[in-house]
Amino acid sequence: MKIDIIGDIHGCLPEFKVLTEKLGYKWDNGIPMHPENRVLGFVGDLTDRGPESLKVIEIVWRLVIEQKKAYYTPGNHCNKLYRFFLGNKVQISHGLETTVAEYESLYKGDQQSIRKKFIELYENAPLYLELDKRNLIIAHAGIKEEFIGQTHSKVKTFVLYGDITGEKHPDGSPVRRDWAKEYHGKPCIVYGHTPVNEPRMINNTYNIDTGAVFGGLLTALRYPEMELVSVVSTMPYVAEKFKDFAR
């Protein structure tokens, strides 16, 4: 299996285009397709905060559902948008407001179309991806070794939000344990969720959320080559959004 796994896009369409082109994908029909049949993988959080969330949804839907040429597993922002589209009561904050504003600016028919596509994409997605005979796991916020193969509520919380303690930082964000430090499993785990200034590799885990929407990088991991490829973001840099694991 040859797959290029892309970190949290968060509506950063120009960076997504440049990164896929750098990886050798062609956009001849409006979606990135590789001439040598490599496929894309997405760690979730396609939307929110960035300028073109709905276009990213459209492209990923075409790749995953229509063409069956990509893999997608949802992130916490995807989960919240899904609940919004179902009509559930959610707080329109922490980036969702940008996607909702885009959505509300559309004509009604276009709203129905993108809503239907995202619901289909989300409902057909596994909680996390087990690929290459379970040698490769793609999970939005990561996964503990003992959770692999399971889908109960504890696993869902972990995969979407990380190893949260229940406590909050002064800015309201959840306190999370550094689960990757304790991971010693055989499968390679590729994840995002926690923005880092550069890809973090530890104990056969790869955090490839390099904060594109906060002015960092958009990063891909080429598998099985284990080669990292990044492009610089066009968004303003927001230093406090990046986690410093050195401290």
C-alpha positions as CSV (number, residue, x, y, z in Angstrom):
1,M,0.0,0.0,0.0
2,K,1.3,3.5,-1.0
3,I,-0.5,6.3,0.8
4,D,0.2,9.9,1.5
5,I,-1.3,10.9,4.8
6,I,-2.1,14.6,5.3
7,G,-2.4,16.4,8.6
8,D,-5.2,18.7,9.8
9,I,-6.2,20.9,6.8
10,H,-8.8,23.1,8.5
11,G,-10.0,24.7,5.3
12,C,-6.5,25.6,4.0
13,L,-7.2,24.8,0.4
14,P,-4.2,26.6,-1.3
15,E,-1.8,24.7,1.0
16,F,-3.6,21.4,0.3
17,K,-3.2,22.0,-3.4
18,V,0.5,22.9,-3.2
19,L,1.3,20.0,-1.0
20,T,-0.5,17.4,-3.2
21,E,1.2,18.8,-6.2
22,K,4.6,18.5,-4.4
23,L,3.7,14.9,-3.7
24,G,3.1,14.3,-7.5
25,Y,-0.7,14.5,-7.6
26,K,-2.4,16.1,-10.7
27,W,-5.6,18.2,-10.4
28,D,-6.8,17.7,-14.0
29,N,-10.4,17.0,-12.9
30,G,-10.6,19.3,-9.9
31,I,-9.3,16.6,-7.4
32,P,-5.8,15.4,-6.7
33,M,-5.1,12.0,-8.4
34,H,-1.7,10.3,-8.6
35,P,-0.4,9.0,-11.9
36,E,1.2,6.0,-10.1
37,N,-2.0,5.1,-8.1
38,R,-0.8,6.4,-4.7
39,V,-3.8,7.4,-2.6
40,L,-4.3,10.1,0.0
41,G,-5.2,9.6,3.7
42,F,-6.8,12.3,5.9
43,V,-6.4,12.5,9.7
44,G,-9.6,14.5,10.1
45,D,-10.3,18.2,10.9
46,L,-10.9,19.1,7.3
47,T,-12.8,22.2,8.3
48,D,-13.0,25.2,10.6
49,R,-10.8,28.4,11.1
50,G,-9.5,28.3,7.5
51,P,-11.0,30.1,4.5
52,E,-12.3,27.3,2.3
53,S,-13.7,24.5,4.5
54,L,-16.6,23.6,2.2
55,K,-14.4,23.2,-0.9
56,V,-12.1,20.9,1.1
57,I,-15.2,18.8,2.1
58,E,-16.3,18.7,-1.6
59,I,-12.9,17.5,-2.7
60,V,-12.5,14.9,0.0
61,W,-16.0,13.6,-0.6
62,R,-15.2,13.2,-4.3
63,L,-12.0,11.3,-3.5
64,V,-13.3,9.0,-0.8
65,I,-17.0,8.4,-1.7
66,E,-17.2,9.0,-5.5
67,Q,-13.8,7.8,-6.6
68,K,-12.8,5.5,-3.7
69,K,-9.3,6.9,-4.1
70,A,-8.6,8.1,-0.6
71,Y,-9.1,7.3,3.1
72,Y,-10.6,9.6,5.7
73,T,-11.2,9.3,9.5
74,P,-12.9,12.2,11.3
75,G,-11.5,14.6,13.9
76,N,-13.3,16.5,16.7
77,H,-14.0,19.4,14.4
78,C,-15.6,17.0,11.9
79,N,-17.7,15.5,14.7
80,K,-19.0,18.9,15.7
81,L,-19.8,20.0,12.2
82,Y,-21.6,16.6,11.7
83,R,-23.7,17.4,14.8
84,F,-24.4,20.9,13.5
85,F,-25.6,19.5,10.2
86,L,-27.9,17.0,12.0
87,G,-29.5,20.0,13.7
88,N,-28.1,19.2,17.2
89,K,-27.4,22.1,19.5
90,V,-23.7,22.9,19.3
91,Q,-21.6,25.9,20.2
92,I,-20.7,27.9,17.1
93,S,-17.2,28.6,18.3
94,H,-13.6,27.4,18.2
95,G,-13.5,27.7,14.5
96,L,-16.9,26.3,13.6
97,E,-18.2,29.8,13.1
98,T,-16.0,30.2,9.9
99,T,-17.5,27.1,8.4
100,V,-21.0,28.0,9.4
101,A,-20.6,31.5,7.9
102,E,-19.4,29.9,4.6
103,Y,-22.4,27.5,4.7
104,E,-24.9,30.3,5.4
105,S,-23.6,32.4,2.5
106,L,-24.6,29.6,0.0
107,Y,-27.9,29.3,-1.9
108,K,-30.3,26.8,-0.3
109,G,-29.7,24.1,-2.9
110,D,-25.9,24.4,-2.5
111,Q,-26.4,24.2,1.3
112,Q,-28.4,21.0,1.0
113,S,-25.8,19.5,-1.4
114,I,-22.7,20.1,0.8
115,R,-24.6,19.1,4.0
116,K,-25.6,15.8,2.4
117,K,-22.1,15.1,1.1
118,F,-20.5,15.8,4.5
119,I,-23.0,13.6,6.3
120,E,-22.3,10.8,3.9
121,L,-18.6,11.2,4.2
122,Y,-18.8,11.2,8.0
123,E,-21.2,8.4,8.4
124,N,-19.1,6.1,6.1
125,A,-15.9,6.9,7.9
126,P,-14.4,4.5,10.5
127,L,-13.6,5.9,14.0
128,Y,-9.9,5.3,13.0
129,L,-8.3,3.6,10.1
130,E,-6.5,0.2,10.3
131,L,-4.5,-0.2,7.1
132,D,-1.7,-2.4,5.6
133,K,-2.7,-5.5,7.7
134,R,-2.9,-3.3,10.8
135,N,0.7,-2.1,10.4
136,L,-0.6,1.4,9.9
137,I,-3.2,3.1,12.1
138,I,-4.5,6.6,11.3
139,A,-6.4,8.1,14.2
140,H,-7.2,11.8,14.6
141,A,-5.7,12.4,18.1
142,G,-3.9,9.1,18.3
143,I,-4.8,5.8,20.0
144,K,-3.4,3.6,22.8
145,E,-2.2,0.2,21.8
146,E,-4.8,-1.6,23.9
147,F,-7.6,0.3,22.1
148,I,-6.7,-0.8,18.6
149,G,-9.5,-3.0,17.3
150,Q,-12.1,-1.5,19.7
151,T,-14.7,1.2,19.2
152,H,-16.4,1.8,22.6
153,S,-17.0,5.3,24.0
154,K,-13.6,5.6,25.7
155,V,-11.9,4.8,22.4
156,K,-14.1,7.4,20.6
157,T,-13.2,10.1,23.2
158,F,-9.5,9.3,22.9
159,V,-9.4,9.2,19.1
160,L,-11.3,12.5,18.8
161,Y,-9.8,14.5,21.7
162,G,-6.6,12.7,22.9
163,D,-5.8,11.5,26.3
164,I,-7.7,14.2,28.2
165,T,-7.6,14.4,32.0
166,G,-10.9,16.3,32.5
167,E,-9.0,19.4,33.6
168,K,-8.8,22.7,31.7
169,H,-5.9,25.1,30.9
170,P,-6.5,28.8,31.7
171,D,-7.5,29.4,28.1
172,G,-10.3,26.7,28.4
173,S,-8.5,24.1,26.3
174,P,-8.4,20.6,27.8
175,V,-5.3,19.2,29.6
176,R,-4.0,16.2,27.7
177,R,-1.5,13.5,28.7
178,D,1.4,12.8,26.3
179,W,0.2,9.3,25.3
180,A,2.8,8.9,22.5
181,K,5.6,8.8,25.2
182,E,4.1,5.7,26.6
183,Y,3.3,4.0,23.3
184,H,5.4,0.8,22.5
185,G,3.2,-1.0,20.0
186,K,4.1,-2.5,16.7
187,P,1.7,-0.6,14.4
188,C,2.8,2.8,13.2
189,I,0.3,5.4,14.4
190,V,-0.2,8.6,12.4
191,Y,-2.2,11.4,13.9
192,G,-2.8,15.1,14.2
193,H,-5.0,17.2,16.5
194,T,-2.2,18.8,18.6
195,P,-0.4,21.5,16.5
196,V,3.4,21.2,16.6
197,N,6.0,23.4,14.9
198,E,7.5,20.4,13.1
199,P,6.4,16.8,12.7
200,R,6.9,14.9,16.0
201,M,8.2,11.3,15.7
202,I,8.4,9.2,18.9
203,N,8.0,5.5,19.6
204,N,6.7,4.7,16.1
205,T,4.1,7.5,16.2
206,Y,4.0,10.5,13.9
207,N,2.1,13.8,14.8
208,I,1.7,15.5,11.4
209,D,-0.5,18.4,12.5
210,T,2.0,21.2,11.9
211,G,-0.6,23.9,12.3
212,A,-1.3,25.0,8.8
213,V,-4.3,27.1,9.9
214,F,-2.1,28.9,12.5
215,G,0.6,29.9,10.0
216,G,2.8,26.8,10.4
217,L,3.1,24.0,7.8
218,L,0.8,21.6,6.1
219,T,2.5,18.2,6.3
220,A,2.2,14.8,4.7
221,L,3.8,11.5,5.6
222,R,4.5,9.2,2.6
223,Y,4.0,5.6,3.6
224,P,5.7,3.1,3.4
225,E,8.7,5.3,2.6
226,M,8.2,7.2,5.9
227,E,9.2,10.5,4.2
228,L,7.8,13.7,5.5
229,V,6.8,16.5,3.0
230,S,5.7,19.9,4.1
231,V,4.6,23.3,2.6
232,V,4.5,26.7,4.3
233,S,1.1,28.1,5.2
234,T,-0.2,31.4,3.8
235,M,-2.0,32.0,7.1
236,P,-0.8,34.4,9.9
237,Y,1.5,32.7,12.4
238,V,0.0,32.3,15.9
239,A,2.8,31.1,18.2
240,E,0.7,30.3,21.3
241,K,-1.3,27.7,19.4
242,F,1.6,25.3,19.0
243,K,2.5,22.7,21.6
244,D,6.1,22.6,22.8
245,F,6.9,19.1,23.9
246,A,10.4,20.1,24.9
247,R,9.2,21.9,28.0
